[in-house]
Amino acid sequence: MSLADVAAALMFLGVVAYAILGGADFGSGVWDLLAGGPREGAHLRSQIDRSIGPVWEANHVWLIYVLVFLWTAFPTAFGAIMTTLFIPWLLVGLGIVLRGGAFAFRKFSGSVREAQLHGAVFAASSVVTPFFLGMIAGAVASGRVPADGSGDVWDSWTGPTSWVGGALAVLTVAFLAATFLAADAERGGDHALAGEIGTKAFWSGLVTGAVALVAALAIELDAETLADGLHTRGLVFVIGSAVAGLATLVLLRQRRWAIARLTAVGAVGAIVVGWGVAQYDWLLVDELTIADAAGARATLIGLIIVFAVAAVTAVPALIWLFVLVNQDEWSTTDH
């Protein structure tokens, strides 16, 4: 394995982490949007605040990590992606900023109407951001991002793979978040809310699976290189994701929320890894390989060293954060 391959693998590790941890974060906002009015949705929104309050900003570390790796290790690809896809990236950045501000300000609103406004911005941004991230992924996967960055600013990210990628991203994060929220509510002693959210997780999982079948058809017709990879080296991950997804649905019906959360993570993680494996060794599908996009050898070595340092400094602190917020003391409703 070359240094460029190592750097790409480490970068993609951040993609997987952001899809799972950031996805559960964004998905909570989707359920906030669908919770109903101030009175009927208050119970669920309180659980959402308790679940993501300590970690919602920490999860963006993974997006920053991926972008820094891409910019530093593969500058040609970074330039092409940011130039051709600047419109969806602009919308992603706007969504992240508005979402963060609204989530924070909602807690300090001076009136119910003001809190509703901030809540609406938070919830809407939680849908917009993963949707456009999914469209960006679809644009890259379908080979619509030229290596020189000269792709059409509209057509490059509005193909069939992008549309199903955006829809699947929103549905996936909603499914993932619901399993997390159900487990959190159960651990906090709110069995009724756990059952309510668990039911949402079950049905959103079924819808996500159905849309995934449509996405598979779109990929077959619109992203032949990726489809070929999914038929071969990525197939085991696709099958693994399907098995984990079905297991999650069974566990949700059995009200085994904590274990369902683990299998849901497996389902999402497997399909994201399968995408990366199927696309290898293209960084920009049909345009630019990992080897051709790689920066200077000294830069790649430096990045790998920095990763090793972060792995023994920053990562344990992040893990400890998640350990703390999963303690029973944090999960109780009177916290």
N, C-alpha and C positions, 0 to 999 in steps of 0.2 A: 504494500500500500504506500503510495507516494505521500509527500507532505501535503500536497493539495487535497488528496482524498481525506487525510486526517482532519484538515481544517474544515472541509465540507461536512464531514460527519459530526464534528463538534458543533458547527453552526446549526446543522439539522436537529441536533439534540435540543437546542433552544426552541426550534419550531415545534417539536413534540411537546416540550414543557409548556409553551405558550398556548398550544391548542388545548391542553388538558386543564391547566390551572387558570389561564386567562379565559378559556372557554367557559368553565364553571362560573367565573366571575361575570362575564357578559350574559350568560344564560340566566343568571339571577335577575338581571335587569329585564329580560324578556318576560319573566313571570311577574315582575313588578308591574309591567305594562298591562298584563292580563288579569291583575288581581281584582279589579273592580273599583268601586268608589271608595272614598275615604273611610267609611265605616266598615263595609264588608271586606275591604282589602287590608285593613289595618293589621290584622293578626299575621297574615302572610308577609306583609312588608316589614313588620318587626323582626320576623325570623330572618328575612333577607339581610336586614341591617346587622343582626348579630352574626350571621354566617360570614359575610364578606367584609364587614367593617374593618377588621384588623389587617386584611390581606389584599384588598382591592387594588391598592397602589403598588404593593410589592410585586404583583403578578406582571406588571408592565416591564419589570426588569428583563424578562425574557425577550420581549420585542426589541428593547434597546440592545440587548446582547446580540440578537440575530442581525440587526442592521449594522452594528459596529463590525461584526465579523464579515458580513458581506462587503461592506465598504472597504475594509482594510485588506482582506484576503483576496477578494475578487472584484477589484475596482471597475473593471470593464462591465461586468454584469450589473453591478450596482448602478453605474451611470445609465445603462440601457433601461433598466427597470424603472428608475426614478424619472427618466426623461419621457419614455413612452407612456408610462402609467401614472403620470403626475396628477391626473384628475382623481382617480380613486384613492391615491395616497393622500391627497389633500383632504378628501372627505373622511378618510380614516383618522387622520390627525385631528381634524375638527371634531369628529365624534368622540375621540378619547379626551380631548380638552373639555368639551361641553359636559360629557358624562361625569368626569371627575369633579368639576366645579359644582354641578347640580347635586351630586350625591352629598358633597360636603355641606353646601348651603341649605339643603332641605332640612337638616337637623337644627338649623338656627333661624328658620323662617319666623317672621313676626306675625303671620296669620295663616289660616288654613289655605286660603287662595294662593298665597305665595309658596307654601309648601307643595301644593298641587302643581304649580308651574314648574318648580325645580324637579319634582318627581316625574313630570311628563318629559322633561328634557333628558333626565337620567335614563328613563325607560326607552325613549325613542333612540337615543344614542347607543344604547345597548343592543339595538337591532341593526342600526345603520353600520356600526363599526365592523362586526363580524361579517356582515353581508358583503361589504366592499373588500374586506380581506380575502373572502372566498372568491370574489371576482378577480382579484389580483392573482391568486393562485391558479385560477382557471386560465387566465391569459398566458401565464408562463407555461403551464402544462400543455396547452394546446399549440404552442409554438408561434404565438402571435407577438412576441417581443424580439425584434431584430437585435443583433449584437451591437449595431452602431447606434441604437436608440432612435431610429427613424420611423418607428411604427406609428400608425395612425392613432391620434390621441383619443378617438372614440371607438373605432372598429376593433382595436387591439384588445379591449377588455369587455366587449359586449357580445362575444360569440356564445354559442350554446354551452360550451364547457364553463364559461364564466358565470352564466346565469344559474345553471344548476349548482355550480360551486358556491355561489352566494347563498342560494336557498338552503343547500345542505349544511352550510356553515351555521346559519341561524338555527335550524332545527337541531343540529347536533349539540350546540352549546345549551339549548333549552333542555334537551334530554339529559345531558350531563349534569346541569345545574339542579334539575328536579331531583335526581338521585342523591346528590349531595345534600340538598335542603331537607329531604325526607329523613336521611340519616341523622342530620343535625337536630331536627325537631324531635326525633325519637330519643336521641341521647339526652336532650333537654327535658324529657318527661312529657312532651306534648304529643301524645299518641294519636289524638284526633287529627291534628295538623299533619303529622307524619303520614297518616293514611290518605288525607286529601292530596298532599303533594305527591305521594307515591302513585296515586291514580293518574295524576297529570304526567308523571314520568313514564308510566306504562303506555299511555296513549300517544304521547309525543315520540316514544321509541318506535311504536308501530308506524307512525307517519314518516319518521326519519328513515326507517327501513324501506318503505315504499318509494320515497324520493331517491334513495340510494340506487334503487333499481333503474329509475329514470336516468339518474346521473351516469350509470354504467352504459346505458344505451347512447347517451350523448357523447361520452368519451369514445365509444366505438366509432361513431360517425365523424367526430370532430377532432379527436386527438389520437391519431393512429399510433404514434410512437409510444405514448403513455399506455394505450390499450395493449400493445404488444408486450410491454414490460409487465403489466398486470396479469397477463395470461401466462407468464413464465415465472421469472424470479420473484415477482410480487404476489403471486397467487396464494402462497401459504399465509401471507399476512391478511389478504382479503378473506380467506376462509376463516382464519383465526378471529378476525373482527366480527364476522357473521355469527360464529359460534358464541363468542363472548356477548354479542348483542342479544341473541336468543336466550342465553343463560340469564342475562339481566332481566329480561321480560318475565321469565319464570320466577326469579327471585322476588321481583316486585309484586307479582301476584301472591306470593307466599308471605309478603310483608317482611321480608328479610332485608331491610334497608341498608344496613352496614355492609353486608356482603355484596349487595347489588351495586353499591358505589364502586367497589373494587372491579367488578366485571365490566361496569360501564367505562371506567378508565381504560381497561384492557381493550374494549371495543374501539374506543376513539384512538387510543395510542397505536393500535395495530393498523388501522386504516391509514393513519398519517405516515407511519413508518413504511407501509406498503407503497404509498405514493412515492416516497423518496427512493426506495429501492427500485421501483419500476422505472423511475425517471433516470436513474444512474446510467451512464456517466454524463448526462446532459445537465448543465446548470440552467441554461436557457434552451428549452427543448428545440431540437433541430437547428439550433443557431450557434450555441457556444458550449463546449465541454468544460468540465471542471479543470482539466489540465491547461486548456487554452486560456481560461479566464483567470488563472492563478496569478497572484502578484509575485514579488521578489521572494526568493528563498529565505533571506534573512527576516523578512516581514512575517512569513508563515511560521518560522521558528519562534519568533517573538510572541506571536499570538498563542501558540501552543503553550509556551512557558507561562504567559499571563493566565491562560485557562487553568493550568495546574495550580498556580498560586491561588486563584479564586476558588478552586475546588476545595482547598483546605482552609480558606478564610471566610469567604462570603457564603458559600453553600451551606455549611453547618449552621450559620446564623439563620438562614432562611428556613432550614429544616426545623430548627428549634422554635421558630415563630409558628409554624404549622402544628408542631407538637403542643405548644401552649394553647392555641385556640381550639384544639380538639380535646381539651380537658373538660371534664364534667362541670367544673366551676364556671367555665365560660359559657357553656351551653344552656344553663338554666335560665328560665324566662325572667327571673327576678334580678339578673345581672345588670 
